[in-house]
């Protein structure tokens, strides 16, 4: 998956560089395409970084649950990242994968 993302980012970067050359007489488009090139470089750097967590293990577990029960509609996952000192502070993440 990582290689596919890298290849697509590279293709977009090449296309953006070509568009920058093609529209080099338009200042607005020059600014836009330069900004796009910077963001693509940033995305490529992010794809090079290793994840701090093993998200594939979570995905594998979720796939196993879905195979066990094909009518499953929700999977709730709770991460305890540190002990509760005074009050519980939560962040909720909702992902729709359909």
N, C-alpha and C positions, 0 to 999 in steps of 0.2 A: 504494500500500500504506500509506504514511504517513497519508494522509487517512482511510482505512478504520479504522486503529488509533485515530486521534484521535476519529473519530465514535463508535466503540464505547466509548472511555474516557469521552467526554462523556455518552453514554447511561447508562453505569454510574454516573457521578457524580450525574446527575439522579435516578436510581432510588435511590441510596444516601441522597441528601438527603430524598427522600420518605419512605423507611423511617425515617430519623432523626426526622422529624416524627410519623410514625405511632406509633412506639414511644418517645415522649418520656417516658413514665412508668416505663420500665425502665432503671435505671442501667447495667446490664451491656450492654444493647443500645446505649445512648447512647454508651458508651465504644467499643464495637465499630465503630459506624457513623462516629464521628468519626475513629477511626484509619483506617478504610477511605477516608474523604474525603481525609485527609492523604496517604495512599499513592497515591491516584488523581491528586492534584495533582502529586506527585513524578513519576509515570509520564508525565503530560502534559508536564512540563518536560523530561524525557528525550527524548521524541519531537520536541521542538522543536530539540534540539541537532543540529548537523551532525556527521556521522561524520568521524573523523580519517582513515579509510581508505576506499578505494573498493571496498566489499564486493560491489557489483553486478558489477564486472569479474570477480571470482572466480566469482560465480554464473553469469555468462554463459559463462565458460570451462568450468565443470563441466557446464553444459547441453550445450555442444558436444561434450564427451567422451562424455556419455551418448548423444547422437545418433549418434556414430560407432560406439559399441559398446554395444548395448542390454543386453548380458549383464554389463556392468561392475558389480562389487560394491563395490570400494573405490577411493577417490581419496585419495592422501596429498599433503598440502601442507606444505611446509617454509618457514618465515619466518626469515630471518637478520636479527635486529634490531640486532646489534652484533658486532664482532669478538670472537673468543674470546681472552681474556687469559690465563687460567690453566687453567680447566677448563670443559668444555661443560656448561651447565645447561639442561635441557629441560623444557618443559611440554607435555603431550599433551592434545589435545582430540579426543574421539570424538563424531561427530554421526550419528545414525540418521535418515535422511530417508525412511523408508518407512512 
